[in-house]
Amino acid sequence: MNRQARYINVGDGHLLYVETQGAATALPVIVLHDGPGYGCRGGDRRLLAGLPYRQVCVDQRGAGRSVPAGSIEANTTLDVVADLEAVREALGIPAWVIVGGGWGSLLALIYAQLFTERTRGLVLHGIFLASPEEIASTLAGFSQWLAAVAPDFCDKSGLTAEVGIAAPKSRLIEALSEPSPLAQHLTGYWRDYRRQQVGLPPATVEPDAGQLAQAALQIHYLSHGYFLRPGQLLAGIRHLRHLPAVIVQGSTDPFCPPANAEILHRHWPEATWMPLRNAGHGPADPAIARALRKGVAWVADNEACEVSGS
């Protein structure tokens, strides 16, 4: 499989864990993980195993095996996108195909807008646009769930006035962000909320260091609107319409509803549209993984035709 791992220093005290597999001469494909904070998982790393590509997986700042874990210092969307370019240069890759899902789909779009000449095509899935509506929906969903499962906790913590309604985010975000016993309890509830979204039962133990690091990054980005201006992401799509692209979206995605992908496709009608019935979120879903492999092959063939002039 020719898998290799290394750490790349991107500055600001951050070391990124980078894993590659496949022949150095094969078509390079970077797979951007979901998050923020998750790091590359099994489905990401296995996505293109055994296929004729050079796959690159990067644990983003503070995520996965990158260090320092959970650090929010010098950790913004633009920092993470700049890191991807630093990784490309360090690996000596002229340009690559980008696969990204969820948070990774947002990063893929921003990277392609800033470094279009380094982008050979995109395969996006589980579309996340970080719109004000998505952020408000996330906070309202968590608040409503928290009110249902932990009413006594909400009452004692002073969050009763906010939970269960689309209330101003300041108090809830403040409570999640501040280093206190309340924040640690809320982090545990946040973890269980995310688990129930994919049909898993609540955890039976306190959050471990990795889960705390994930939550720290998720709350950091959520509280800052993912460091984007409203409408900024979609406005830049006009610069990408010449690139081969595929949009994959599962109809039962619990995190990124199909409406997001439909909005993106309306702004990018040239992209190939691949809706999947009864498919969920991410390459751990076999249907999503198959579609992503087909998407990469399609982009590779399309890009090769353009290069050859046929």
C-alpha positions as CSV (number, residue, x, y, z in Angstrom):
1,M,0.0,0.0,0.0
2,N,3.1,2.2,0.4
3,R,1.6,4.1,3.3
4,Q,3.8,6.8,4.9
5,A,3.3,9.1,7.8
6,R,5.1,12.3,8.9
7,Y,4.6,15.5,10.8
8,I,4.8,18.8,9.1
9,N,5.5,22.0,11.0
10,V,3.2,24.8,9.7
11,G,4.1,27.4,12.2
12,D,2.2,29.0,15.1
13,G,3.3,26.0,17.3
14,H,1.2,23.5,15.2
15,L,2.5,20.2,13.9
16,L,0.2,18.4,11.4
17,Y,0.0,14.7,11.1
18,V,0.1,13.8,7.4
19,E,-0.4,10.4,5.9
20,T,0.1,9.4,2.3
21,Q,-0.5,6.2,0.4
22,G,0.0,5.1,-3.2
23,A,2.7,5.7,-5.7
24,A,4.3,9.1,-5.7
25,T,3.7,9.3,-9.5
26,A,0.0,8.6,-9.3
27,L,-2.8,11.3,-9.5
28,P,-2.7,13.1,-6.1
29,V,-6.0,13.3,-4.1
30,I,-6.3,15.0,-0.8
31,V,-9.2,13.8,1.5
32,L,-10.3,16.5,3.9
33,H,-11.9,15.2,7.1
34,D,-15.1,16.3,8.7
35,G,-15.2,18.4,11.9
36,P,-13.9,20.7,13.0
37,G,-11.7,18.5,15.3
38,Y,-12.3,15.0,14.2
39,G,-9.1,14.1,12.4
40,C,-8.9,11.6,9.6
41,R,-10.7,8.4,10.5
42,G,-10.8,4.9,9.1
43,G,-13.3,5.7,6.3
44,D,-11.2,8.6,5.2
45,R,-7.9,6.7,5.2
46,R,-9.4,3.6,3.4
47,L,-11.3,5.6,0.8
48,L,-8.9,5.1,-2.1
49,A,-6.9,2.2,-0.8
50,G,-5.8,-0.1,-3.6
51,L,-6.8,2.4,-6.3
52,P,-4.3,4.2,-8.7
53,Y,-4.1,7.4,-6.8
54,R,-1.7,9.1,-4.3
55,Q,-4.0,9.8,-1.4
56,V,-3.1,12.4,1.2
57,C,-4.8,12.7,4.6
58,V,-4.1,15.6,6.9
59,D,-5.2,15.9,10.5
60,Q,-6.0,19.6,10.7
61,R,-4.8,22.0,13.4
62,G,-5.6,20.7,16.9
63,A,-7.3,17.6,15.4
64,G,-6.6,13.9,15.5
65,R,-2.9,13.2,15.9
66,S,-1.8,16.7,15.2
67,V,-0.4,18.7,18.1
68,P,-1.2,20.4,20.3
69,A,-4.5,18.6,20.5
70,G,-7.6,20.8,20.8
71,S,-5.6,24.0,20.5
72,I,-7.7,27.0,19.4
73,E,-4.6,29.3,19.2
74,A,-4.0,30.6,15.7
75,N,-6.8,28.2,14.6
76,T,-9.1,29.8,12.0
77,T,-10.6,28.6,8.7
78,L,-8.0,30.6,6.8
79,D,-5.2,29.1,8.9
80,V,-6.4,25.6,8.1
81,V,-6.7,26.3,4.4
82,A,-3.2,27.8,4.3
83,D,-2.0,24.7,6.0
84,L,-3.3,22.6,3.2
85,E,-1.2,24.6,0.7
86,A,1.8,24.2,3.0
87,V,1.3,20.5,3.0
88,R,1.0,20.4,-0.8
89,E,4.3,22.3,-1.2
90,A,6.0,20.1,1.4
91,L,5.0,16.9,-0.5
92,G,6.0,18.4,-3.9
93,I,2.6,18.0,-5.4
94,P,1.9,20.5,-8.3
95,A,-1.9,20.2,-8.0
96,W,-4.4,17.8,-6.6
97,V,-8.0,16.6,-6.7
98,I,-9.8,17.5,-3.5
99,V,-12.3,15.3,-1.7
100,G,-14.2,16.9,1.3
101,G,-17.2,16.1,3.4
102,G,-19.1,18.2,5.9
103,W,-16.6,20.7,7.3
104,G,-14.2,19.3,4.8
105,S,-16.5,20.3,1.9
106,L,-16.4,23.9,3.2
107,L,-12.6,23.8,3.4
108,A,-12.4,22.3,-0.1
109,L,-14.5,25.1,-1.6
110,I,-12.4,27.8,0.1
111,Y,-9.1,26.2,-0.8
112,A,-10.2,25.9,-4.5
113,Q,-11.3,29.5,-4.5
114,L,-8.0,30.7,-3.1
115,F,-5.7,28.2,-4.9
116,T,-7.6,27.5,-8.1
117,E,-4.5,26.8,-10.1
118,R,-3.6,24.1,-7.6
119,T,-7.0,22.4,-7.8
120,R,-7.6,19.7,-10.5
121,G,-11.2,19.0,-9.5
122,L,-13.4,18.5,-6.5
123,V,-15.6,15.7,-5.1
124,L,-17.8,17.1,-2.3
125,H,-20.2,15.3,0.0
126,G,-22.4,16.1,3.0
127,I,-22.3,19.7,2.1
128,F,-21.8,22.2,4.9
129,L,-21.9,26.0,4.1
130,A,-21.6,27.5,7.6
131,S,-24.6,29.8,6.9
132,P,-26.2,31.7,9.7
133,E,-29.2,29.4,9.3
134,E,-27.1,26.3,9.8
135,I,-25.4,27.7,12.9
136,A,-28.7,28.8,14.4
137,S,-30.2,25.4,13.6
138,T,-27.3,23.6,15.3
139,L,-27.7,25.7,18.5
140,A,-31.4,25.4,18.5
141,G,-31.2,21.6,18.0
142,F,-28.8,21.2,20.9
143,S,-30.8,23.5,23.1
144,Q,-34.0,21.6,22.5
145,W,-32.4,18.2,23.0
146,L,-30.7,19.4,26.2
147,A,-34.0,20.7,27.6
148,A,-35.6,17.3,27.0
149,V,-32.9,15.0,28.4
150,A,-31.5,17.2,31.2
151,P,-34.1,19.7,32.5
152,D,-32.7,19.7,36.0
153,F,-29.3,20.4,34.8
154,C,-30.6,23.3,32.6
155,D,-32.4,24.8,35.6
156,K,-29.5,24.6,38.0
157,S,-27.0,25.9,35.4
158,G,-29.2,28.9,34.6
159,L,-29.7,27.9,31.0
160,T,-33.4,27.3,31.3
161,A,-34.2,30.6,29.6
162,E,-32.3,29.6,26.5
163,V,-32.9,25.9,26.0
164,G,-35.7,24.6,24.0
165,I,-36.0,27.7,21.8
166,A,-33.9,29.4,19.2
167,A,-32.6,31.8,21.8
168,P,-29.6,34.2,21.5
169,K,-26.5,32.1,21.3
170,S,-24.3,34.2,23.7
171,R,-25.1,32.4,27.0
172,L,-25.0,28.9,25.6
173,I,-21.8,29.5,23.7
174,E,-20.2,31.3,26.7
175,A,-21.1,28.4,28.9
176,L,-19.6,25.9,26.4
177,S,-16.4,28.0,25.9
178,E,-15.5,29.0,29.5
179,P,-13.1,26.7,31.4
180,S,-15.4,25.5,34.2
181,P,-17.2,22.5,35.6
182,L,-20.3,23.7,33.8
183,A,-18.4,23.6,30.5
184,Q,-17.2,20.1,31.1
185,H,-20.7,18.9,31.8
186,L,-21.9,20.7,28.7
187,T,-19.2,19.1,26.7
188,G,-20.4,15.7,27.8
189,Y,-23.9,16.6,26.7
190,W,-22.6,17.9,23.4
191,R,-20.9,14.6,22.8
192,D,-24.1,12.7,23.5
193,Y,-26.1,15.0,21.3
194,R,-23.8,14.3,18.4
195,R,-24.0,10.6,19.1
196,Q,-27.8,10.5,19.1
197,Q,-27.7,12.3,15.7
198,V,-26.2,9.1,14.2
199,G,-28.4,6.7,16.3
200,L,-25.9,5.9,19.0
201,P,-26.8,5.7,22.7
202,P,-25.4,8.2,25.3
203,A,-21.9,7.4,26.4
204,T,-21.4,5.7,29.8
205,V,-18.2,7.5,30.8
206,E,-16.9,11.0,31.1
207,P,-15.5,12.6,28.0
208,D,-11.9,11.6,27.4
209,A,-9.1,14.0,26.3
210,G,-9.8,13.4,22.6
211,Q,-13.5,14.1,22.9
212,L,-12.7,17.3,24.9
213,A,-10.3,18.4,22.2
214,Q,-12.9,17.8,19.5
215,A,-15.6,19.7,21.4
216,A,-13.2,22.6,22.1
217,L,-12.6,23.0,18.3
218,Q,-16.2,22.6,17.4
219,I,-17.4,25.2,19.9
220,H,-14.5,27.6,18.9
221,Y,-15.5,27.5,15.2
222,L,-19.3,27.6,16.0
223,S,-18.9,30.6,18.3
224,H,-17.0,32.5,15.6
225,G,-19.3,31.7,12.7
226,Y,-16.6,29.6,11.2
227,F,-14.7,32.8,10.5
228,L,-16.8,33.5,7.3
229,R,-18.9,36.4,6.3
230,P,-22.5,35.5,5.4
231,G,-22.7,34.5,1.7
232,Q,-18.9,34.6,1.3
233,L,-18.6,30.9,0.4
234,L,-21.2,30.8,-2.3
235,A,-20.2,34.1,-3.8
236,G,-16.8,32.6,-4.8
237,I,-18.3,29.6,-6.7
238,R,-18.2,31.6,-9.9
239,H,-14.4,31.2,-9.9
240,L,-14.7,27.4,-9.9
241,R,-17.2,26.6,-12.7
242,H,-14.5,25.5,-15.1
243,L,-13.3,22.8,-12.8
244,P,-14.6,19.2,-12.9
245,A,-16.7,18.7,-9.8
246,V,-19.1,16.2,-8.2
247,I,-21.6,16.8,-5.4
248,V,-22.6,13.7,-3.5
249,Q,-25.4,13.9,-1.0
250,G,-27.1,11.2,1.1
251,S,-30.9,11.7,1.6
252,T,-30.7,10.7,5.3
253,D,-27.6,12.6,6.3
254,P,-28.2,13.5,10.0
255,F,-25.7,16.4,10.0
256,C,-25.9,18.1,6.7
257,P,-29.4,18.1,5.1
258,P,-29.8,17.7,1.4
259,A,-31.0,21.3,1.2
260,N,-27.4,22.5,1.6
261,A,-26.3,20.4,-1.4
262,E,-29.2,21.6,-3.4
263,I,-28.2,25.2,-2.7
264,L,-24.7,24.6,-3.7
265,H,-25.8,22.9,-6.9
266,R,-28.0,25.9,-7.8
267,H,-24.9,28.1,-7.5
268,W,-22.8,25.5,-9.4
269,P,-25.1,23.9,-12.0
270,E,-22.1,22.6,-14.0
271,A,-21.1,20.3,-11.2
272,T,-22.2,16.7,-11.5
273,W,-25.1,16.0,-9.1
274,M,-25.2,12.6,-7.3
275,P,-28.1,12.4,-4.7
276,L,-28.2,9.0,-3.0
277,R,-31.4,7.6,-1.6
278,N,-31.1,6.2,2.0
279,A,-27.5,7.1,2.3
280,G,-26.1,8.9,5.3
281,H,-23.0,11.0,6.1
282,G,-19.4,10.4,5.3
283,P,-17.3,7.6,3.8
284,A,-18.1,5.2,6.7
285,D,-21.4,4.8,4.8
286,P,-20.7,2.2,2.0
287,A,-23.0,4.0,-0.4
288,I,-21.2,7.3,0.1
289,A,-17.8,5.7,-0.2
290,R,-18.7,4.0,-3.5
291,A,-20.1,7.3,-4.9
292,L,-16.9,9.2,-3.8
293,R,-14.7,6.6,-5.6
294,K,-16.8,7.0,-8.7
295,G,-16.6,10.7,-8.4
296,V,-12.8,10.7,-8.1
297,A,-12.6,8.5,-11.2
298,W,-14.9,10.8,-13.1
299,V,-12.9,13.9,-12.2
300,A,-9.7,12.1,-13.1
301,D,-11.0,11.1,-16.5
302,N,-12.5,14.5,-17.2
303,E,-9.4,16.3,-16.1
304,A,-7.2,14.0,-18.3
305,C,-9.4,14.7,-21.3
306,E,-9.0,18.4,-20.8
307,V,-5.2,18.1,-20.5
308,S,-5.1,15.9,-23.7
309,G,-7.4,18.3,-25.6
310,S,-9.7,15.5,-26.6
